[in-house]
Amino acid sequence: MDALFYVVPCLILAIVLFFGFHATRHWWHIRAAWNSGLTAEGRCLRTFTTTYGNGRDQVRTMLHHVYEFTARDGRVVRFEEEGGPATTVEGDIVTVHYAEGARIVATARRPSRAGLAASTVGVLAILGVVAAICVGFMITYHDMSSEFPFGDDTTESVTIEGS
């Protein structure tokens, strides 16, 4: 039973680490595309939305764009991006920032280094608070269970005399 109080926080920590890695990786990719100085003319091929929520009163919609451009080495690159401007529709010409490599990283977002850094730091701060709560819970539980052993056979028998 005690293992449950360690396993659940560890699972939450694993999820927090996964999302932290994903947010940091996204930040590095977008930053690399902006810092490379490479741009190309791209075309919006498709727009679509995805909907999240419980289907009743909490529904969130995310706008996606599919872009295509030709890199300077002649490769035709197609990529999908979440959260672009709602004014970009199919057929629009956009400026694509990209970084070359074995796998080209691209974005059609305008450079906003401060905004990207602020959003990444905000996500990492929230994840850090969740991680600290999990670690604090495990430490507190460990201290409490060693001070007051729950369910152990360490109880002393008491004899009452003179009854």
Contact map, one row per residue, 1 for C-alpha under 8 A:
1111100000000000000000000000000000000000000000000000000000000000000000000000000000000000000000000000000000000000000000000000000000000000000000000000000000000000000
1111110000000000000000000000000000000000000000000000000000000000000000000000000000000000000000000000000000000000000000000000000000000000000000000000000000000000000
1111111000000000000000000000000000000000000000000000000000000000000000000000000000000000000000000000000000000000000000000000000000000000000000000000000000000000000
1111111100000000000000000000000000000000000000000000000000000000000000000000000000000000000000000000000000000000000000000000000000000000000000000000000000000000000
1111111110000000000000000000000000000000000000000000000000000000000000000000000000000000000000000000000000000000000000000000000000000000010010000000000000000000000
0111111111000000000000000000000000000000000000000000000000000000000000000000000000000000000000000000000000000000000000000000000000000000010000000000000000000000000
0011111111100000000000000000000000000000000000000000000000000000000000000000000000000000000000000000000000000000000000000000000000000000000000000000000000000000000
0001111111110000000000000000000000000000000000000000000000000000000000000000000000000000000000000000000000000000000000000000000000000000000000000000000000000000000
0000111111111000000000000000000000000000000000000000000000000000000000000000000000000000000000000000000000000000000000000000000000000110110000000000000000000000000
0000011111111100000000000000000000000000000000000000000000000000000000000000000000000000000000000000000000000000000000000000000000000100000000000000000000000000000
0000001111111110000000000000000000000000000000000000000000000000000000000000000000000000000000000000000000000000000000000000000000000000000000000000000000000000000
0000000111111111000000000000000000000000000000000000000000000000000000000000000000000000000000000000000000000000000000000000000000100100000000000000000000000000000
0000000011111111100000000000000000000000000000000000000000000000000000000000000000000000000000000000000000000000000000000000000001100100000000000000000000000000000
0000000001111111110000000000000000000000000000000000000000000000000000000000000000000000000000000000000000000000000000000000000000000000000000000000000000000000000
0000000000111111111000000000000000000000000000000000000000000000000000000000000000000000000000000000000000000000000000000000000000000000000000000000000000000000000
0000000000011111111100000000000000000000000000000000000000000000000000000000000000000000000000000000000000000000000000000000001001100000000000000000000000000000000
0000000000001111111110000000000000000000000000000000000000000000000000000000000000000000000000000000000000000000000000000000000000000000000000000000000000000000000
0000000000000111111111000000000000000000000000000000000000000000000000000000000000000000000000000000000000000000000000000000000000000000000000000000000000000000000
0000000000000011111111100000000000000000000000000000000000000000000000000000000000000000000000000000000000000000000000000000001000000000000000000000000000000000000
0000000000000001111111110000000000000000000000000000000000000000000000000000000000000000000000000000000000000000000000000011001000000000000000000000000000000000000
0000000000000000111111111000000000000000000000000000000000000000000000000000000000000000000000000000000000000000000000000000000000000000000000000000000000000000000
0000000000000000011111111100000000000000000000000000000000000000000000000000000000000000000000000000000000000000000000000000000000000000000000000000000000000000000
0000000000000000001111111110000000000000000000000000000000000000000000000000000000000000000000000000000000000000000000010011000000000000000000000000000000000000000
0000000000000000000111111111000000000000000000000000000000000000000000000000000000000000000000000000000000000000000000010000000000000000000000000000000000000000000
0000000000000000000011111111100000000000000000000000000000000000000000000000000000000000000000000000000000000000000000000000000000000000000000000000000000000000000
0000000000000000000001111111110000000000000000000000000000000000000000000000000000000000000000000000000000000000000000000000000000000000000000000000000000000000000
0000000000000000000000111111111000000000000000000000000000000000000000000000000000000000000000000000000000000000000110010000000000000000000000000000000000000000000
0000000000000000000000011111111100000000000000000000000000000000000000000000000000000000000000000000000000000000000000000000000000000000000000000000000000000000000
0000000000000000000000001111111110000000000000000000000000000000000000000000000000000000000000000000000011000000000000000000000000000000000000000000000000000000000
0000000000000000000000000111111111000000000000000000000000000000000000000000000000000000000000000000000011100000000000000000000000000000000000000000000000000000000
0000000000000000000000000011111111100000000000000000000000000000000000000000000000000000000000000000000000000000100000000000000000000000000000000000000000000000000
0000000000000000000000000001111111110000000000000000000000000000000000000000000000000000000000000110000010000000000000000000000000000000000000000000000000000000000
0000000000000000000000000000111111111100000000000000000000000000000000000000000000000000000000001110000011100000000000000000000000000000000000000000000000000000000
0000000000000000000000000000011111111100000000000000000000000000000000000000000000000000000000001110000000000010000000000000000000000000000000000000000000000000000
0000000000000000000000000000001111111000000000000000000000000000000000000000000000000000000000000000000000000000000000000000000000000000000000000000000000000000000
0000000000000000000000000000000111111100000000000000000000000000000000000000000000000000000000001110000000000000000000000000000000000000000000000000000000000000000
0000000000000000000000000000000011111110000000000000000000000000000000000000000000000000000000001100000000000000000000000000000000000000000000000000000000000000000
0000000000000000000000000000000011011111000000000000000000000000000000000000000000000000000000001110000000000000000000000000000000000000000000000000000000000000000
0000000000000000000000000000000000001111100000000000000000000000000000000000000000000000000000111100000000000000000000000000000000000000000000000000000000000000000
0000000000000000000000000000000000000111110000000000000000000000000011110000000000000000000000111100000000000000000000000000000000000000000000000000000000000000000
0000000000000000000000000000000000000011111000000000000000000000000011000000000000000000000011110000000000000000000000000000000000000000000000000000000000000000000
0000000000000000000000000000000000000001111100000000000000000000001111000000000000000000000011110000000000000000000000000000000000000000000000000000000000000000000
0000000000000000000000000000000000000000111110000000000000000000001110000000000000000000011111000000000000000000000000000000000000000000000000000000000000000000000
0000000000000000000000000000000000000000011111100000000000000000111100000000000000000001111111000000000000000000000000000000000000000000000000000000000000000000000
0000000000000000000000000000000000000000001111100000000000000000111100000000000000000000011000000000000000000000000000000000000000000000000000000000000000000000000
0000000000000000000000000000000000000000000111110000000000000000111000000000000000000000111000000000000000000000000000000000000000000000000000000000000000000000000
0000000000000000000000000000000000000000000111111000000000000011110000000000000000000000110000000000000000000000000000000000000000000000000000000000000000000000000
0000000000000000000000000000000000000000000001111100000000000011100000000000000000000000000000000000000000000000000000000000000000000000000000000000000000000000000
0000000000000000000000000000000000000000000000111110000000001111000000000000000000000000000000000000000000000000000000000000000000000000000000000000000000000000000
0000000000000000000000000000000000000000000000011111000000001111000000000000000000000000000000000000000000000000000000000000000000000000000000000000000000000000000
0000000000000000000000000000000000000000000000001111100000111100000000000000000000000000000000000000000000000000000000000000000000000000000000000000000000000000000
0000000000000000000000000000000000000000000000000111111000111000000000000000000000000000000000000000000000000000000000000000000000000000000000000000000000000000000
0000000000000000000000000000000000000000000000000011111101110000000000000000000000000000000000000000000000000000000000000000000000000000000000000000000000000000000
0000000000000000000000000000000000000000000000000001111111100000000000000000000000000000000000000000000000000000000000000000000000000000000000000000000000000000000
0000000000000000000000000000000000000000000000000001111111100000000000000000000000000000000000000000000000000000000000000000000000000000000000000000000000000000000
0000000000000000000000000000000000000000000000000000111111100000000000000000000000000000000000000000000000000000000000000000000000000000000000000000000000000000000
0000000000000000000000000000000000000000000000000000011111100000000000000000000000000000000000000000000000000000000000000000000000000000000000000000000000000000000
0000000000000000000000000000000000000000000000000000111111110000000000000000000000000000000000000000000000000000000000000000000000000000000000000000000000000000000
0000000000000000000000000000000000000000000000000011111111111000000000000000000000000000000000000000000000000000000000000000000000000000000000000000000000000000000
0000000000000000000000000000000000000000000000000011100001111100000000000000000000000000000000000000000000000000000000000000000000000000000000000000000000000000000
0000000000000000000000000000000000000000000000001111000000111110000000000000000000000000000000000000000000000000000000000000000000000000000000000000000000000000000
0000000000000000000000000000000000000000000000001110000000011111000000000000000001100000000000000000000000000000000000000000000000000000000000000000000000000000000
0000000000000000000000000000000000000000000000111100000000001111100000000000000001110100000000000000000000000000000000000000000000000000000000000000000000000000000
0000000000000000000000000000000000000000000000111100000000000111110000000000000111110000000000000000000000000000000000000000000000000000000000000000000000000000000
0000000000000000000000000000000000000000000111110000000000000011111000000000000111110000000000000000000000000000000000000000000000000000000000000000000000000000000
0000000000000000000000000000000000000000000111100000000000000001111100000000011110000000000000000000000000000000000000000000000000000000000000000000000000000000000
0000000000000000000000000000000000000000011111000000000000000000111110000000011110000000000000000000000000010000000000000000000000000000000000000000000000000000000
0000000000000000000000000000000000000000011110000000000000000000011111000001111000000000000000000000000000000000000000000000000000000000000000000000000000000000000
0000000000000000000000000000000000000001111000000000000000000000001111100001110000000000000000010000000000000000000000000000000000000000000000000000000000000000000
0000000000000000000000000000000000000001110000000000000000000000000111111111100000000000000000000000000000000000000000000000000000000000000000000000000000000000000
0000000000000000000000000000000000000001000000000000000000000000000011111111100000000000000000000000000000000000000000000000000000000000000000000000000000000000000
0000000000000000000000000000000000000001000000000000000000000000000001111110000000000000000000000000000000000000000000000000000000000000000000000000000000000000000
0000000000000000000000000000000000000000000000000000000000000000000001111110000000000000000000000000000000000000000000000000000000000000000000000000000000000000000
0000000000000000000000000000000000000000000000000000000000000000000001111111000000000000000000000000000000000000000000000000000000000000000000000000000000000000000
0000000000000000000000000000000000000000000000000000000000000000000001111111100000000000000000000000000000000000000000000000000000000000000000000000000000000000000
0000000000000000000000000000000000000000000000000000000000000000000111100111110000000000000000000000000000000000000000000000000000000000000000000000000000000000000
0000000000000000000000000000000000000000000000000000000000000000000111100011111000000000000000000000000100000000000000000000000000000000000000000000000000000000000
0000000000000000000000000000000000000000000000000000000000000000011110000001111100000000000000000000000000000000000000000000000000000000000000000000000000000000000
0000000000000000000000000000000000000000000000000000000000000000011100000000111110000000000000000000000001000000000000000000000000000000000000000000000000000000000
0000000000000000000000000000000000000000000000000000000000000001111000000000011111000000000000000000000000000000000000000000000000000000000000000000000000000000000
0000000000000000000000000000000000000000000000000000000000000001111000000000001111110000000000000000000000110000000000000000000000000000000000000000000000000000000
0000000000000000000000000000000000000000000000000000000000000111100000000000000111110000000000000000000000000000000000000000000000000000000000000000000000000000000
0000000000000000000000000000000000000000000000000000000000000111100000000000000011111000000000000000000000000000000000000000000000000000000000000000000000000000000
0000000000000000000000000000000000000000000000000000000000000011100000000000000011111101000000000000000000011000000000000000000000000000000000000000000000000000000
0000000000000000000000000000000000000000000000000000000000000000000000000000000000111111000000000000000000000000000000000000000000000000000000000000000000000000000
0000000000000000000000000000000000000000000000000000000000000010000000000000000000011111100000000000000000000000000000000000000000000000000000000000000000000000000
0000000000000000000000000000000000000000000000000000000000000000000000000000000000001111100000000000000000000000000000000000000000000000000000000000000000000000000
0000000000000000000000000000000000000000000100000000000000000000000000000000000000011111110100000000000000000000000000000000000000000000000000000000000000000000000
0000000000000000000000000000000000000000000101100000000000000000000000000000000000000111111100000000000000000000000000000000000000000000000000000000000000000000000
0000000000000000000000000000000000000000001111100000000000000000000000000000000000000001111100000000000000000000000000000000000000000000000000000000000000000000000
0000000000000000000000000000000000000000001111000000000000000000000000000000000000000000111110000000000000000000000000000000000000000000000000000000000000000000000
0000000000000000000000000000000000000000001100000000000000000000000000000000000000000001111111000000000000000000000000000000000000000000000000000000000000000000000
0000000000000000000000000000000000000000111100000000000000000000000000000000000000000000001111100000000000000000000000000000000000000000000000000000000000000000000
0000000000000000000000000000000000000000111100000000000000000000000000000000000000000000000111110000000000010000000000000000000000000000000000000000000000000000000
0000000000000000000000000000000000000011110000000000000000000000000000000000000000000000000011111000000000010000000000000000000000000000000000000000000000000000000
0000000000000000000000000000000000000011110000000000000000000000000010000000000000000000000001111100000001111000000000000000000000000000000000000000000000000000000
0000000000000000000000000000000011011111000000000000000000000000000000000000000000000000000000111110000001111000000000000000000000000000000000000000000000000000000
0000000000000000000000000000000111011111000000000000000000000000000000000000000000000000000000011111000111100000000000000000000000000000000000000000000000000000000
0000000000000000000000000000000111010100000000000000000000000000000000000000000000000000000000001111100111000000000000000000000000000000000000000000000000000000000
0000000000000000000000000000000000000000000000000000000000000000000000000000000000000000000000000111111110000000000000000000000000000000000000000000000000000000000
0000000000000000000000000000000000000000000000000000000000000000000000000000000000000000000000000011111100000000000000000000000000000000000000000000000000000000000
0000000000000000000000000000000000000000000000000000000000000000000000000000000000000000000000000001111100000000000000000000000000000000000000000000000000000000000
0000000000000000000000000000000000000000000000000000000000000000000000000000000000000000000000000001111110000000000000000000000000000000000000000000000000000000000
0000000000000000000000000000000000000000000000000000000000000000000000000000100000000000000000000111111111000000000000000000000000000000000000000000000000000000000
0000000000000000000000000000110110000000000000000000000000000000000000000000000000000000000000000111001111100000000000000000000000000000000000000000000000000000000
0000000000000000000000000000110010000000000000000000000000000000000000000000001000000000000000011110000111110000000000000000000000000000000000000000000000000000000
0000000000000000000000000000010010000000000000000000000000000000000000000000000010000000000000011100000011111000000000000000000000000000000000000000000000000000000
0000000000000000000000000000000000000000000000000000000000000000001000000000000010010000000001111000000001111100000000000000000000000000000000000000000000000000000
0000000000000000000000000000000000000000000000000000000000000000000000000000000000010000000000011000000000111110000000000000000000000000000000000000000000000000000
0000000000000000000000000000000000000000000000000000000000000000000000000000000000000000000000000000000000011111000000000000000000000000000000000000000000000000000
0000000000000000000000000000000001000000000000000000000000000000000000000000000000000000000000000000000000001111100000000000000000000000000000000000000000000000000
0000000000000000000000000000000000000000000000000000000000000000000000000000000000000000000000000000000000000111111100000000000000000000000000000000000000000000000
0000000000000000000000000000001000000000000000000000000000000000000000000000000000000000000000000000000000000011111110000000000000000000000000000000000000000000000
0000000000000000000000000000000000000000000000000000000000000000000000000000000000000000000000000000000000000001111111000000000000000000000000000000000000000000000
0000000000000000000000000000000000000000000000000000000000000000000000000000000000000000000000000000000000000001111111100000000000000000000000000000000000000000000
0000000000000000000000000010000000000000000000000000000000000000000000000000000000000000000000000000000000000001111111110000000000000000000000000000000000000000000
0000000000000000000000000010000000000000000000000000000000000000000000000000000000000000000000000000000000000000111111111000000000000000000000000000000000000000000
0000000000000000000000000000000000000000000000000000000000000000000000000000000000000000000000000000000000000000011111111100000000000000000000000000000000000000000
0000000000000000000000000000000000000000000000000000000000000000000000000000000000000000000000000000000000000000001111111110000000000000000000000000000000000000000
0000000000000000000000110010000000000000000000000000000000000000000000000000000000000000000000000000000000000000000111111111000000000000000000000000000000000000000
0000000000000000000000000000000000000000000000000000000000000000000000000000000000000000000000000000000000000000000011111111100000000000000000000000000000000000000
0000000000000000000000000000000000000000000000000000000000000000000000000000000000000000000000000000000000000000000001111111110000000000000000000000000000000000000
0000000000000000000100100000000000000000000000000000000000000000000000000000000000000000000000000000000000000000000000111111111000000000000000000000000000000000000
0000000000000000000100100000000000000000000000000000000000000000000000000000000000000000000000000000000000000000000000011111111100000000000000000000000000000000000
0000000000000000000000000000000000000000000000000000000000000000000000000000000000000000000000000000000000000000000000001111111110000000000000000000000000000000000
0000000000000000000000000000000000000000000000000000000000000000000000000000000000000000000000000000000000000000000000000111111111000000000000000000000000000000000
0000000000000001001100000000000000000000000000000000000000000000000000000000000000000000000000000000000000000000000000000011111111100000000000000000000000000000000
0000000000000000000000000000000000000000000000000000000000000000000000000000000000000000000000000000000000000000000000000001111111110000000000000000000000000000000
0000000000000000000000000000000000000000000000000000000000000000000000000000000000000000000000000000000000000000000000000000111111111000000000000000000000000000000
0000000000001001000000000000000000000000000000000000000000000000000000000000000000000000000000000000000000000000000000000000011111111100000000000000000000000000000
0000000000011001000000000000000000000000000000000000000000000000000000000000000000000000000000000000000000000000000000000000001111111110000000000000000000000000000
0000000000000000000000000000000000000000000000000000000000000000000000000000000000000000000000000000000000000000000000000000000111111111000000000000000000000000000
0000000000000000000000000000000000000000000000000000000000000000000000000000000000000000000000000000000000000000000000000000000011111111100000000000000000000000000
0000000011011000000000000000000000000000000000000000000000000000000000000000000000000000000000000000000000000000000000000000000001111111110000000000000000000000000
0000000010000000000000000000000000000000000000000000000000000000000000000000000000000000000000000000000000000000000000000000000000111111111000000000000000000000000
0000000000000000000000000000000000000000000000000000000000000000000000000000000000000000000000000000000000000000000000000000000000011111111100000000000000000000000
0000000010000000000000000000000000000000000000000000000000000000000000000000000000000000000000000000000000000000000000000000000000001111111110000000000000000000000
0000110010000000000000000000000000000000000000000000000000000000000000000000000000000000000000000000000000000000000000000000000000000111111111000000000000000000000
0000000000000000000000000000000000000000000000000000000000000000000000000000000000000000000000000000000000000000000000000000000000000011111111100000000000000000000
0000000000000000000000000000000000000000000000000000000000000000000000000000000000000000000000000000000000000000000000000000000000000001111111110000000000000000000
0000100000000000000000000000000000000000000000000000000000000000000000000000000000000000000000000000000000000000000000000000000000000000111111111000000000000000000
0000000000000000000000000000000000000000000000000000000000000000000000000000000000000000000000000000000000000000000000000000000000000000011111111100000000000000000
0000000000000000000000000000000000000000000000000000000000000000000000000000000000000000000000000000000000000000000000000000000000000000001111111110000000000000000
0000000000000000000000000000000000000000000000000000000000000000000000000000000000000000000000000000000000000000000000000000000000000000000111111111100000000000000
0000000000000000000000000000000000000000000000000000000000000000000000000000000000000000000000000000000000000000000000000000000000000000000011111111110000000000000
0000000000000000000000000000000000000000000000000000000000000000000000000000000000000000000000000000000000000000000000000000000000000000000001111111100000000000000
0000000000000000000000000000000000000000000000000000000000000000000000000000000000000000000000000000000000000000000000000000000000000000000000111111100000000000000
0000000000000000000000000000000000000000000000000000000000000000000000000000000000000000000000000000000000000000000000000000000000000000000000011111110000000000000
0000000000000000000000000000000000000000000000000000000000000000000000000000000000000000000000000000000000000000000000000000000000000000000000011111111101000000000
0000000000000000000000000000000000000000000000000000000000000000000000000000000000000000000000000000000000000000000000000000000000000000000000001001111100000000000
0000000000000000000000000000000000000000000000000000000000000000000000000000000000000000000000000000000000000000000000000000000000000000000000000000111110000000000
0000000000000000000000000000000000000000000000000000000000000000000000000000000000000000000000000000000000000000000000000000000000000000000000000000111111100000000
0000000000000000000000000000000000000000000000000000000000000000000000000000000000000000000000000000000000000000000000000000000000000000000000000000001111100000000
0000000000000000000000000000000000000000000000000000000000000000000000000000000000000000000000000000000000000000000000000000000000000000000000000000100111110000000
0000000000000000000000000000000000000000000000000000000000000000000000000000000000000000000000000000000000000000000000000000000000000000000000000000000111111000000
0000000000000000000000000000000000000000000000000000000000000000000000000000000000000000000000000000000000000000000000000000000000000000000000000000000001111100000
0000000000000000000000000000000000000000000000000000000000000000000000000000000000000000000000000000000000000000000000000000000000000000000000000000000000111110000
0000000000000000000000000000000000000000000000000000000000000000000000000000000000000000000000000000000000000000000000000000000000000000000000000000000000011111000
0000000000000000000000000000000000000000000000000000000000000000000000000000000000000000000000000000000000000000000000000000000000000000000000000000000000001111100
0000000000000000000000000000000000000000000000000000000000000000000000000000000000000000000000000000000000000000000000000000000000000000000000000000000000000111111
0000000000000000000000000000000000000000000000000000000000000000000000000000000000000000000000000000000000000000000000000000000000000000000000000000000000000011111
0000000000000000000000000000000000000000000000000000000000000000000000000000000000000000000000000000000000000000000000000000000000000000000000000000000000000001111
0000000000000000000000000000000000000000000000000000000000000000000000000000000000000000000000000000000000000000000000000000000000000000000000000000000000000001111
